[in-house]
Amino acid sequence: MSIVMSELIHFVDQALVVAEKPAGLLSVPGRSEENKDCLVTRLQLQYEDAMTVHRLDQVTSGLMLYARGKQMQVALSKQFEQRQVSKRYEALVEGLVEGESGQIDLPLICDWPNRPKQMVSVELGKPSLTRWRVLARDVAAQTTRLELEPVTGRSHQLRLHLASIGHPIVGDVMYEAQPAMRVCLHARRLAFVHPLTGVALAFVSACPF
């Protein structure tokens, strides 16, 4: 198993670790033996008390926050639950998105026969809200670069919300996009309050696509 290279660590102290997850690496271990390698187990080779606070999809790259010890895990998890953590993603989507900003408000639920795929369900889905803003359009490539803010944190929320309005994320074949080198979704900014000092922290990661 590979260890986390130093360049993947954005910040570390006695309370938490902010690390960069590469696309294709799991956030937490999967059930099968071949899926045991993940960011948290790599972190634990250097920081034994590293604990999961939130997740990114395997196909998504970008910033992740891990707690050091159970007490810090509870404190940081509470910030996520109370929506006190600010998250911004960057995505490249198929097609030219109309307008400069907006929001997608569609309830989501797991598509059990096809899991881990999710689906929109007005009757059974959980409320899910995504805000978006256009960063750039490429007319020649017929793509749009977006900044995304997930107000809620449902599984596959950004991916399904964009696909549902006819603009799937480039490379996201699970949600009907054309094949590409990768799924073009990156967690580029993470802001929260330090659980011990109360200081506001913000981290930014350059988009790799």
PyMOL commands that place a pseudoatom at each C-alpha (Angstrom):
pseudoatom trace, name=CA, resn=MET, resi=1, chain=A, elem=C, hetatm=0, pos=[0.000, 0.000, 0.000]
pseudoatom trace, name=CA, resn=SER, resi=2, chain=A, elem=C, hetatm=0, pos=[1.315, 3.439, -0.914]
pseudoatom trace, name=CA, resn=ILE, resi=3, chain=A, elem=C, hetatm=0, pos=[1.638, 6.074, 1.758]
pseudoatom trace, name=CA, resn=VAL, resi=4, chain=A, elem=C, hetatm=0, pos=[0.253, 9.581, 1.345]
pseudoatom trace, name=CA, resn=MET, resi=5, chain=A, elem=C, hetatm=0, pos=[2.897, 11.716, -0.334]
pseudoatom trace, name=CA, resn=SER, resi=6, chain=A, elem=C, hetatm=0, pos=[3.695, 14.939, 1.510]
pseudoatom trace, name=CA, resn=GLU, resi=7, chain=A, elem=C, hetatm=0, pos=[2.344, 17.051, -1.361]
pseudoatom trace, name=CA, resn=LEU, resi=8, chain=A, elem=C, hetatm=0, pos=[-1.121, 15.568, -0.748]
pseudoatom trace, name=CA, resn=ILE, resi=9, chain=A, elem=C, hetatm=0, pos=[-1.235, 17.047, 2.756]
pseudoatom trace, name=CA, resn=HIS, resi=10, chain=A, elem=C, hetatm=0, pos=[-2.509, 20.643, 2.827]
pseudoatom trace, name=CA, resn=PHE, resi=11, chain=A, elem=C, hetatm=0, pos=[-2.601, 21.001, 6.614]
pseudoatom trace, name=CA, resn=VAL, resi=12, chain=A, elem=C, hetatm=0, pos=[-2.098, 18.875, 9.707]
pseudoatom trace, name=CA, resn=ASP, resi=13, chain=A, elem=C, hetatm=0, pos=[-2.117, 19.535, 13.439]
pseudoatom trace, name=CA, resn=GLN, resi=14, chain=A, elem=C, hetatm=0, pos=[-3.205, 17.702, 16.598]
pseudoatom trace, name=CA, resn=ALA, resi=15, chain=A, elem=C, hetatm=0, pos=[-6.900, 18.036, 15.709]
pseudoatom trace, name=CA, resn=LEU, resi=16, chain=A, elem=C, hetatm=0, pos=[-7.266, 17.401, 11.984]
pseudoatom trace, name=CA, resn=VAL, resi=17, chain=A, elem=C, hetatm=0, pos=[-5.765, 16.675, 8.585]
pseudoatom trace, name=CA, resn=VAL, resi=18, chain=A, elem=C, hetatm=0, pos=[-6.696, 18.334, 5.294]
pseudoatom trace, name=CA, resn=ALA, resi=19, chain=A, elem=C, hetatm=0, pos=[-5.596, 16.139, 2.399]
pseudoatom trace, name=CA, resn=GLU, resi=20, chain=A, elem=C, hetatm=0, pos=[-5.963, 15.964, -1.370]
pseudoatom trace, name=CA, resn=LYS, resi=21, chain=A, elem=C, hetatm=0, pos=[-7.719, 12.896, -2.762]
pseudoatom trace, name=CA, resn=PRO, resi=22, chain=A, elem=C, hetatm=0, pos=[-6.690, 11.885, -6.277]
pseudoatom trace, name=CA, resn=ALA, resi=23, chain=A, elem=C, hetatm=0, pos=[-9.416, 10.851, -8.703]
pseudoatom trace, name=CA, resn=GLY, resi=24, chain=A, elem=C, hetatm=0, pos=[-9.804, 7.067, -8.697]
pseudoatom trace, name=CA, resn=LEU, resi=25, chain=A, elem=C, hetatm=0, pos=[-8.865, 6.570, -5.036]
pseudoatom trace, name=CA, resn=LEU, resi=26, chain=A, elem=C, hetatm=0, pos=[-11.568, 5.628, -2.538]
pseudoatom trace, name=CA, resn=SER, resi=27, chain=A, elem=C, hetatm=0, pos=[-12.211, 7.905, 0.462]
pseudoatom trace, name=CA, resn=VAL, resi=28, chain=A, elem=C, hetatm=0, pos=[-12.877, 4.970, 2.801]
pseudoatom trace, name=CA, resn=PRO, resi=29, chain=A, elem=C, hetatm=0, pos=[-12.331, 1.197, 2.464]
pseudoatom trace, name=CA, resn=GLY, resi=30, chain=A, elem=C, hetatm=0, pos=[-14.701, -0.790, 0.280]
pseudoatom trace, name=CA, resn=ARG, resi=31, chain=A, elem=C, hetatm=0, pos=[-16.123, -4.172, 1.256]
pseudoatom trace, name=CA, resn=SER, resi=32, chain=A, elem=C, hetatm=0, pos=[-13.920, -6.313, -0.982]
pseudoatom trace, name=CA, resn=GLU, resi=33, chain=A, elem=C, hetatm=0, pos=[-10.248, -6.919, -0.291]
pseudoatom trace, name=CA, resn=GLU, resi=34, chain=A, elem=C, hetatm=0, pos=[-9.150, -5.204, -3.514]
pseudoatom trace, name=CA, resn=ASN, resi=35, chain=A, elem=C, hetatm=0, pos=[-10.909, -2.020, -2.339]
pseudoatom trace, name=CA, resn=LYS, resi=36, chain=A, elem=C, hetatm=0, pos=[-9.152, -1.702, 1.014]
pseudoatom trace, name=CA, resn=ASP, resi=37, chain=A, elem=C, hetatm=0, pos=[-6.690, 0.887, -0.299]
pseudoatom trace, name=CA, resn=CYS, resi=38, chain=A, elem=C, hetatm=0, pos=[-8.135, 4.365, 0.258]
pseudoatom trace, name=CA, resn=LEU, resi=39, chain=A, elem=C, hetatm=0, pos=[-7.161, 7.819, 1.443]
pseudoatom trace, name=CA, resn=VAL, resi=40, chain=A, elem=C, hetatm=0, pos=[-7.998, 7.288, 5.116]
pseudoatom trace, name=CA, resn=THR, resi=41, chain=A, elem=C, hetatm=0, pos=[-5.975, 4.056, 5.398]
pseudoatom trace, name=CA, resn=ARG, resi=42, chain=A, elem=C, hetatm=0, pos=[-3.026, 5.743, 3.709]
pseudoatom trace, name=CA, resn=LEU, resi=43, chain=A, elem=C, hetatm=0, pos=[-3.327, 8.644, 6.141]
pseudoatom trace, name=CA, resn=GLN, resi=44, chain=A, elem=C, hetatm=0, pos=[-3.423, 6.244, 9.071]
pseudoatom trace, name=CA, resn=LEU, resi=45, chain=A, elem=C, hetatm=0, pos=[0.026, 4.974, 8.156]
pseudoatom trace, name=CA, resn=GLN, resi=46, chain=A, elem=C, hetatm=0, pos=[1.302, 8.436, 9.130]
pseudoatom trace, name=CA, resn=TYR, resi=47, chain=A, elem=C, hetatm=0, pos=[-1.405, 9.585, 11.546]
pseudoatom trace, name=CA, resn=GLU, resi=48, chain=A, elem=C, hetatm=0, pos=[-2.841, 6.566, 13.345]
pseudoatom trace, name=CA, resn=ASP, resi=49, chain=A, elem=C, hetatm=0, pos=[-5.753, 8.538, 14.837]
pseudoatom trace, name=CA, resn=ALA, resi=50, chain=A, elem=C, hetatm=0, pos=[-7.036, 9.880, 11.486]
pseudoatom trace, name=CA, resn=MET, resi=51, chain=A, elem=C, hetatm=0, pos=[-10.811, 9.368, 11.248]
pseudoatom trace, name=CA, resn=THR, resi=52, chain=A, elem=C, hetatm=0, pos=[-13.375, 9.948, 8.522]
pseudoatom trace, name=CA, resn=VAL, resi=53, chain=A, elem=C, hetatm=0, pos=[-15.637, 13.007, 8.687]
pseudoatom trace, name=CA, resn=HIS, resi=54, chain=A, elem=C, hetatm=0, pos=[-17.078, 13.120, 5.150]
pseudoatom trace, name=CA, resn=ARG, resi=55, chain=A, elem=C, hetatm=0, pos=[-16.578, 11.423, 1.790]
pseudoatom trace, name=CA, resn=LEU, resi=56, chain=A, elem=C, hetatm=0, pos=[-15.925, 12.123, -1.858]
pseudoatom trace, name=CA, resn=ASP, resi=57, chain=A, elem=C, hetatm=0, pos=[-16.925, 9.760, -4.657]
pseudoatom trace, name=CA, resn=GLN, resi=58, chain=A, elem=C, hetatm=0, pos=[-14.083, 7.610, -5.967]
pseudoatom trace, name=CA, resn=VAL, resi=59, chain=A, elem=C, hetatm=0, pos=[-14.202, 9.465, -9.305]
pseudoatom trace, name=CA, resn=THR, resi=60, chain=A, elem=C, hetatm=0, pos=[-13.968, 12.897, -7.646]
pseudoatom trace, name=CA, resn=SER, resi=61, chain=A, elem=C, hetatm=0, pos=[-10.667, 14.566, -6.779]
pseudoatom trace, name=CA, resn=GLY, resi=62, chain=A, elem=C, hetatm=0, pos=[-9.975, 17.314, -4.288]
pseudoatom trace, name=CA, resn=LEU, resi=63, chain=A, elem=C, hetatm=0, pos=[-9.936, 18.430, -0.682]
pseudoatom trace, name=CA, resn=MET, resi=64, chain=A, elem=C, hetatm=0, pos=[-10.974, 16.203, 2.205]
pseudoatom trace, name=CA, resn=LEU, resi=65, chain=A, elem=C, hetatm=0, pos=[-11.081, 16.837, 5.939]
pseudoatom trace, name=CA, resn=TYR, resi=66, chain=A, elem=C, hetatm=0, pos=[-10.168, 14.111, 8.432]
pseudoatom trace, name=CA, resn=ALA, resi=67, chain=A, elem=C, hetatm=0, pos=[-10.353, 14.300, 12.224]
pseudoatom trace, name=CA, resn=ARG, resi=68, chain=A, elem=C, hetatm=0, pos=[-7.647, 13.144, 14.598]
pseudoatom trace, name=CA, resn=GLY, resi=69, chain=A, elem=C, hetatm=0, pos=[-9.363, 11.142, 17.314]
pseudoatom trace, name=CA, resn=LYS, resi=70, chain=A, elem=C, hetatm=0, pos=[-12.980, 10.507, 18.228]
pseudoatom trace, name=CA, resn=GLN, resi=71, chain=A, elem=C, hetatm=0, pos=[-13.564, 13.815, 20.017]
pseudoatom trace, name=CA, resn=MET, resi=72, chain=A, elem=C, hetatm=0, pos=[-12.457, 15.811, 16.999]
pseudoatom trace, name=CA, resn=GLN, resi=73, chain=A, elem=C, hetatm=0, pos=[-14.489, 13.546, 14.711]
pseudoatom trace, name=CA, resn=VAL, resi=74, chain=A, elem=C, hetatm=0, pos=[-17.643, 14.371, 16.677]
pseudoatom trace, name=CA, resn=ALA, resi=75, chain=A, elem=C, hetatm=0, pos=[-16.885, 18.103, 16.640]
pseudoatom trace, name=CA, resn=LEU, resi=76, chain=A, elem=C, hetatm=0, pos=[-16.134, 18.269, 12.916]
pseudoatom trace, name=CA, resn=SER, resi=77, chain=A, elem=C, hetatm=0, pos=[-19.044, 15.998, 11.978]
pseudoatom trace, name=CA, resn=LYS, resi=78, chain=A, elem=C, hetatm=0, pos=[-21.359, 18.382, 13.820]
pseudoatom trace, name=CA, resn=GLN, resi=79, chain=A, elem=C, hetatm=0, pos=[-20.173, 21.238, 11.585]
pseudoatom trace, name=CA, resn=PHE, resi=80, chain=A, elem=C, hetatm=0, pos=[-21.092, 19.206, 8.511]
pseudoatom trace, name=CA, resn=GLU, resi=81, chain=A, elem=C, hetatm=0, pos=[-24.468, 18.224, 9.969]
pseudoatom trace, name=CA, resn=GLN, resi=82, chain=A, elem=C, hetatm=0, pos=[-25.265, 21.852, 10.810]
pseudoatom trace, name=CA, resn=ARG, resi=83, chain=A, elem=C, hetatm=0, pos=[-24.111, 23.008, 7.348]
pseudoatom trace, name=CA, resn=GLN, resi=84, chain=A, elem=C, hetatm=0, pos=[-21.360, 25.171, 8.817]
pseudoatom trace, name=CA, resn=VAL, resi=85, chain=A, elem=C, hetatm=0, pos=[-18.771, 23.800, 6.377]
pseudoatom trace, name=CA, resn=SER, resi=86, chain=A, elem=C, hetatm=0, pos=[-18.466, 25.715, 3.096]
pseudoatom trace, name=CA, resn=LYS, resi=87, chain=A, elem=C, hetatm=0, pos=[-17.708, 23.512, 0.070]
pseudoatom trace, name=CA, resn=ARG, resi=88, chain=A, elem=C, hetatm=0, pos=[-17.096, 24.571, -3.517]
pseudoatom trace, name=CA, resn=TYR, resi=89, chain=A, elem=C, hetatm=0, pos=[-16.547, 22.235, -6.444]
pseudoatom trace, name=CA, resn=GLU, resi=90, chain=A, elem=C, hetatm=0, pos=[-15.459, 22.820, -10.021]
pseudoatom trace, name=CA, resn=ALA, resi=91, chain=A, elem=C, hetatm=0, pos=[-16.971, 20.770, -12.823]
pseudoatom trace, name=CA, resn=LEU, resi=92, chain=A, elem=C, hetatm=0, pos=[-16.751, 20.579, -16.580]
pseudoatom trace, name=CA, resn=VAL, resi=93, chain=A, elem=C, hetatm=0, pos=[-20.123, 19.626, -18.021]
pseudoatom trace, name=CA, resn=GLU, resi=94, chain=A, elem=C, hetatm=0, pos=[-21.392, 18.666, -21.457]
pseudoatom trace, name=CA, resn=GLY, resi=95, chain=A, elem=C, hetatm=0, pos=[-23.210, 21.355, -23.413]
pseudoatom trace, name=CA, resn=LEU, resi=96, chain=A, elem=C, hetatm=0, pos=[-23.488, 25.114, -23.079]
pseudoatom trace, name=CA, resn=VAL, resi=97, chain=A, elem=C, hetatm=0, pos=[-25.390, 25.964, -19.907]
pseudoatom trace, name=CA, resn=GLU, resi=98, chain=A, elem=C, hetatm=0, pos=[-27.896, 28.799, -20.304]
pseudoatom trace, name=CA, resn=GLY, resi=99, chain=A, elem=C, hetatm=0, pos=[-27.770, 31.655, -17.816]
pseudoatom trace, name=CA, resn=GLU, resi=100, chain=A, elem=C, hetatm=0, pos=[-24.939, 32.674, -15.511]
pseudoatom trace, name=CA, resn=SER, resi=101, chain=A, elem=C, hetatm=0, pos=[-26.100, 31.176, -12.220]
pseudoatom trace, name=CA, resn=GLY, resi=102, chain=A, elem=C, hetatm=0, pos=[-28.956, 29.283, -10.671]
pseudoatom trace, name=CA, resn=GLN, resi=103, chain=A, elem=C, hetatm=0, pos=[-29.920, 26.367, -8.505]
pseudoatom trace, name=CA, resn=ILE, resi=104, chain=A, elem=C, hetatm=0, pos=[-31.135, 22.803, -8.903]
pseudoatom trace, name=CA, resn=ASP, resi=105, chain=A, elem=C, hetatm=0, pos=[-33.726, 21.656, -6.373]
pseudoatom trace, name=CA, resn=LEU, resi=106, chain=A, elem=C, hetatm=0, pos=[-34.551, 17.997, -7.017]
pseudoatom trace, name=CA, resn=PRO, resi=107, chain=A, elem=C, hetatm=0, pos=[-35.162, 15.305, -4.343]
pseudoatom trace, name=CA, resn=LEU, resi=108, chain=A, elem=C, hetatm=0, pos=[-32.840, 12.293, -4.575]
pseudoatom trace, name=CA, resn=ILE, resi=109, chain=A, elem=C, hetatm=0, pos=[-32.982, 8.665, -3.492]
pseudoatom trace, name=CA, resn=CYS, resi=110, chain=A, elem=C, hetatm=0, pos=[-30.890, 5.553, -4.108]
pseudoatom trace, name=CA, resn=ASP, resi=111, chain=A, elem=C, hetatm=0, pos=[-31.812, 3.605, -7.253]
pseudoatom trace, name=CA, resn=TRP, resi=112, chain=A, elem=C, hetatm=0, pos=[-31.640, 0.288, -5.369]
pseudoatom trace, name=CA, resn=PRO, resi=113, chain=A, elem=C, hetatm=0, pos=[-31.708, -2.123, -8.338]
pseudoatom trace, name=CA, resn=ASN, resi=114, chain=A, elem=C, hetatm=0, pos=[-28.822, -0.144, -9.875]
pseudoatom trace, name=CA, resn=ARG, resi=115, chain=A, elem=C, hetatm=0, pos=[-26.934, 0.992, -6.764]
pseudoatom trace, name=CA, resn=PRO, resi=116, chain=A, elem=C, hetatm=0, pos=[-24.727, 2.902, -6.150]
pseudoatom trace, name=CA, resn=LYS, resi=117, chain=A, elem=C, hetatm=0, pos=[-26.601, 4.927, -8.785]
pseudoatom trace, name=CA, resn=GLN, resi=118, chain=A, elem=C, hetatm=0, pos=[-29.048, 7.498, -7.447]
pseudoatom trace, name=CA, resn=MET, resi=119, chain=A, elem=C, hetatm=0, pos=[-32.258, 8.827, -8.983]
pseudoatom trace, name=CA, resn=VAL, resi=120, chain=A, elem=C, hetatm=0, pos=[-34.698, 11.732, -8.732]
pseudoatom trace, name=CA, resn=SER, resi=121, chain=A, elem=C, hetatm=0, pos=[-37.923, 10.881, -6.890]
pseudoatom trace, name=CA, resn=VAL, resi=122, chain=A, elem=C, hetatm=0, pos=[-40.476, 13.566, -6.082]
pseudoatom trace, name=CA, resn=GLU, resi=123, chain=A, elem=C, hetatm=0, pos=[-42.433, 11.098, -3.929]
pseudoatom trace, name=CA, resn=LEU, resi=124, chain=A, elem=C, hetatm=0, pos=[-39.643, 9.408, -1.975]
pseudoatom trace, name=CA, resn=GLY, resi=125, chain=A, elem=C, hetatm=0, pos=[-36.471, 11.453, -2.459]
pseudoatom trace, name=CA, resn=LYS, resi=126, chain=A, elem=C, hetatm=0, pos=[-34.720, 13.539, 0.189]
pseudoatom trace, name=CA, resn=PRO, resi=127, chain=A, elem=C, hetatm=0, pos=[-34.583, 17.322, -0.396]
pseudoatom trace, name=CA, resn=SER, resi=128, chain=A, elem=C, hetatm=0, pos=[-31.417, 18.185, -2.335]
pseudoatom trace, name=CA, resn=LEU, resi=129, chain=A, elem=C, hetatm=0, pos=[-30.197, 21.630, -3.386]
pseudoatom trace, name=CA, resn=THR, resi=130, chain=A, elem=C, hetatm=0, pos=[-27.238, 22.605, -5.560]
pseudoatom trace, name=CA, resn=ARG, resi=131, chain=A, elem=C, hetatm=0, pos=[-26.242, 26.166, -6.474]
pseudoatom trace, name=CA, resn=TRP, resi=132, chain=A, elem=C, hetatm=0, pos=[-24.227, 26.734, -9.646]
pseudoatom trace, name=CA, resn=ARG, resi=133, chain=A, elem=C, hetatm=0, pos=[-22.333, 29.552, -11.356]
pseudoatom trace, name=CA, resn=VAL, resi=134, chain=A, elem=C, hetatm=0, pos=[-20.779, 29.627, -14.821]
pseudoatom trace, name=CA, resn=LEU, resi=135, chain=A, elem=C, hetatm=0, pos=[-17.005, 30.125, -14.850]
pseudoatom trace, name=CA, resn=ALA, resi=136, chain=A, elem=C, hetatm=0, pos=[-16.405, 29.714, -18.603]
pseudoatom trace, name=CA, resn=ARG, resi=137, chain=A, elem=C, hetatm=0, pos=[-17.888, 28.290, -21.781]
pseudoatom trace, name=CA, resn=ASP, resi=138, chain=A, elem=C, hetatm=0, pos=[-16.017, 26.506, -24.570]
pseudoatom trace, name=CA, resn=VAL, resi=139, chain=A, elem=C, hetatm=0, pos=[-18.153, 26.840, -27.692]
pseudoatom trace, name=CA, resn=ALA, resi=140, chain=A, elem=C, hetatm=0, pos=[-15.803, 24.728, -29.809]
pseudoatom trace, name=CA, resn=ALA, resi=141, chain=A, elem=C, hetatm=0, pos=[-15.834, 21.822, -27.328]
pseudoatom trace, name=CA, resn=GLN, resi=142, chain=A, elem=C, hetatm=0, pos=[-19.474, 22.404, -26.363]
pseudoatom trace, name=CA, resn=THR, resi=143, chain=A, elem=C, hetatm=0, pos=[-18.667, 22.336, -22.649]
pseudoatom trace, name=CA, resn=THR, resi=144, chain=A, elem=C, hetatm=0, pos=[-19.258, 24.647, -19.688]
pseudoatom trace, name=CA, resn=ARG, resi=145, chain=A, elem=C, hetatm=0, pos=[-17.072, 25.080, -16.609]
pseudoatom trace, name=CA, resn=LEU, resi=146, chain=A, elem=C, hetatm=0, pos=[-19.109, 25.539, -13.429]
pseudoatom trace, name=CA, resn=GLU, resi=147, chain=A, elem=C, hetatm=0, pos=[-18.559, 26.371, -9.797]
pseudoatom trace, name=CA, resn=LEU, resi=148, chain=A, elem=C, hetatm=0, pos=[-20.894, 24.249, -7.661]
pseudoatom trace, name=CA, resn=GLU, resi=149, chain=A, elem=C, hetatm=0, pos=[-22.110, 24.645, -4.101]
pseudoatom trace, name=CA, resn=PRO, resi=150, chain=A, elem=C, hetatm=0, pos=[-23.891, 21.612, -2.626]
pseudoatom trace, name=CA, resn=VAL, resi=151, chain=A, elem=C, hetatm=0, pos=[-26.200, 23.091, 0.014]
pseudoatom trace, name=CA, resn=THR, resi=152, chain=A, elem=C, hetatm=0, pos=[-27.198, 19.550, 0.970]
pseudoatom trace, name=CA, resn=GLY, resi=153, chain=A, elem=C, hetatm=0, pos=[-24.835, 16.593, 0.823]
pseudoatom trace, name=CA, resn=ARG, resi=154, chain=A, elem=C, hetatm=0, pos=[-26.651, 13.697, -0.801]
pseudoatom trace, name=CA, resn=SER, resi=155, chain=A, elem=C, hetatm=0, pos=[-24.816, 10.834, -2.459]
pseudoatom trace, name=CA, resn=HIS, resi=156, chain=A, elem=C, hetatm=0, pos=[-23.966, 11.678, -6.097]
pseudoatom trace, name=CA, resn=GLN, resi=157, chain=A, elem=C, hetatm=0, pos=[-25.878, 14.941, -5.687]
pseudoatom trace, name=CA, resn=LEU, resi=158, chain=A, elem=C, hetatm=0, pos=[-23.803, 17.130, -7.997]
pseudoatom trace, name=CA, resn=ARG, resi=159, chain=A, elem=C, hetatm=0, pos=[-23.483, 14.407, -10.616]
pseudoatom trace, name=CA, resn=LEU, resi=160, chain=A, elem=C, hetatm=0, pos=[-27.174, 13.565, -10.769]
pseudoatom trace, name=CA, resn=HIS, resi=161, chain=A, elem=C, hetatm=0, pos=[-28.413, 17.143, -10.469]
pseudoatom trace, name=CA, resn=LEU, resi=162, chain=A, elem=C, hetatm=0, pos=[-26.359, 18.221, -13.480]
pseudoatom trace, name=CA, resn=ALA, resi=163, chain=A, elem=C, hetatm=0, pos=[-27.350, 15.171, -15.504]
pseudoatom trace, name=CA, resn=SER, resi=164, chain=A, elem=C, hetatm=0, pos=[-30.989, 15.867, -14.647]
pseudoatom trace, name=CA, resn=ILE, resi=165, chain=A, elem=C, hetatm=0, pos=[-30.866, 19.288, -16.320]
pseudoatom trace, name=CA, resn=GLY, resi=166, chain=A, elem=C, hetatm=0, pos=[-29.244, 17.870, -19.447]
pseudoatom trace, name=CA, resn=HIS, resi=167, chain=A, elem=C, hetatm=0, pos=[-25.632, 18.751, -18.613]
pseudoatom trace, name=CA, resn=PRO, resi=168, chain=A, elem=C, hetatm=0, pos=[-23.896, 15.640, -17.233]
pseudoatom trace, name=CA, resn=ILE, resi=169, chain=A, elem=C, hetatm=0, pos=[-20.359, 16.048, -15.945]
pseudoatom trace, name=CA, resn=VAL, resi=170, chain=A, elem=C, hetatm=0, pos=[-17.774, 15.241, -18.603]
pseudoatom trace, name=CA, resn=GLY, resi=171, chain=A, elem=C, hetatm=0, pos=[-16.718, 11.590, -18.299]
pseudoatom trace, name=CA, resn=ASP, resi=172, chain=A, elem=C, hetatm=0, pos=[-19.539, 10.578, -15.949]
pseudoatom trace, name=CA, resn=VAL, resi=173, chain=A, elem=C, hetatm=0, pos=[-20.831, 7.588, -17.907]
pseudoatom trace, name=CA, resn=MET, resi=174, chain=A, elem=C, hetatm=0, pos=[-22.914, 6.450, -14.902]
pseudoatom trace, name=CA, resn=TYR, resi=175, chain=A, elem=C, hetatm=0, pos=[-25.117, 9.455, -15.581]
pseudoatom trace, name=CA, resn=GLU, resi=176, chain=A, elem=C, hetatm=0, pos=[-25.178, 9.251, -19.371]
pseudoatom trace, name=CA, resn=ALA, resi=177, chain=A, elem=C, hetatm=0, pos=[-22.105, 11.338, -20.245]
pseudoatom trace, name=CA, resn=GLN, resi=178, chain=A, elem=C, hetatm=0, pos=[-19.754, 10.351, -23.051]
pseudoatom trace, name=CA, resn=PRO, resi=179, chain=A, elem=C, hetatm=0, pos=[-16.577, 8.502, -21.987]
pseudoatom trace, name=CA, resn=ALA, resi=180, chain=A, elem=C, hetatm=0, pos=[-13.558, 10.679, -21.129]
pseudoatom trace, name=CA, resn=MET, resi=181, chain=A, elem=C, hetatm=0, pos=[-10.188, 10.367, -19.393]
pseudoatom trace, name=CA, resn=ARG, resi=182, chain=A, elem=C, hetatm=0, pos=[-11.840, 11.068, -16.031]
pseudoatom trace, name=CA, resn=VAL, resi=183, chain=A, elem=C, hetatm=0, pos=[-14.989, 12.416, -14.414]
pseudoatom trace, name=CA, resn=CYS, resi=184, chain=A, elem=C, hetatm=0, pos=[-14.340, 16.161, -14.387]
pseudoatom trace, name=CA, resn=LEU, resi=185, chain=A, elem=C, hetatm=0, pos=[-15.426, 16.980, -10.830]
pseudoatom trace, name=CA, resn=HIS, resi=186, chain=A, elem=C, hetatm=0, pos=[-13.026, 18.494, -8.289]
pseudoatom trace, name=CA, resn=ALA, resi=187, chain=A, elem=C, hetatm=0, pos=[-13.532, 19.614, -4.672]
pseudoatom trace, name=CA, resn=ARG, resi=188, chain=A, elem=C, hetatm=0, pos=[-11.534, 22.810, -4.887]
pseudoatom trace, name=CA, resn=ARG, resi=189, chain=A, elem=C, hetatm=0, pos=[-12.412, 24.795, -1.723]
pseudoatom trace, name=CA, resn=LEU, resi=190, chain=A, elem=C, hetatm=0, pos=[-13.143, 23.759, 1.856]
pseudoatom trace, name=CA, resn=ALA, resi=191, chain=A, elem=C, hetatm=0, pos=[-13.784, 26.186, 4.721]
pseudoatom trace, name=CA, resn=PHE, resi=192, chain=A, elem=C, hetatm=0, pos=[-14.652, 25.426, 8.340]
pseudoatom trace, name=CA, resn=VAL, resi=193, chain=A, elem=C, hetatm=0, pos=[-13.907, 26.459, 11.914]
pseudoatom trace, name=CA, resn=HIS, resi=194, chain=A, elem=C, hetatm=0, pos=[-11.025, 24.813, 13.761]
pseudoatom trace, name=CA, resn=PRO, resi=195, chain=A, elem=C, hetatm=0, pos=[-12.630, 22.681, 16.508]
pseudoatom trace, name=CA, resn=LEU, resi=196, chain=A, elem=C, hetatm=0, pos=[-10.026, 23.622, 19.135]
pseudoatom trace, name=CA, resn=THR, resi=197, chain=A, elem=C, hetatm=0, pos=[-9.057, 27.220, 18.374]
pseudoatom trace, name=CA, resn=GLY, resi=198, chain=A, elem=C, hetatm=0, pos=[-12.269, 28.532, 16.827]
pseudoatom trace, name=CA, resn=VAL, resi=199, chain=A, elem=C, hetatm=0, pos=[-10.243, 30.065, 13.991]
pseudoatom trace, name=CA, resn=ALA, resi=200, chain=A, elem=C, hetatm=0, pos=[-11.864, 30.098, 10.554]
pseudoatom trace, name=CA, resn=LEU, resi=201, chain=A, elem=C, hetatm=0, pos=[-9.813, 28.037, 8.068]
pseudoatom trace, name=CA, resn=ALA, resi=202, chain=A, elem=C, hetatm=0, pos=[-10.111, 27.869, 4.285]
pseudoatom trace, name=CA, resn=PHE, resi=203, chain=A, elem=C, hetatm=0, pos=[-8.185, 25.707, 1.805]
pseudoatom trace, name=CA, resn=VAL, resi=204, chain=A, elem=C, hetatm=0, pos=[-8.064, 25.838, -1.979]
pseudoatom trace, name=CA, resn=SER, resi=205, chain=A, elem=C, hetatm=0, pos=[-6.918, 23.177, -4.453]
pseudoatom trace, name=CA, resn=ALA, resi=206, chain=A, elem=C, hetatm=0, pos=[-6.103, 23.935, -8.087]
pseudoatom trace, name=CA, resn=CYS, resi=207, chain=A, elem=C, hetatm=0, pos=[-8.425, 22.196, -10.533]
pseudoatom trace, name=CA, resn=PRO, resi=208, chain=A, elem=C, hetatm=0, pos=[-6.511, 19.465, -12.425]
pseudoatom trace, name=CA, resn=PHE, resi=209, chain=A, elem=C, hetatm=0, pos=[-8.591, 19.536, -15.629]
for i in range(1, 209): cmd.bond("trace and resi %d" % i, "trace and resi %d" % (i + 1))
show_as sticks, trace
zoom trace
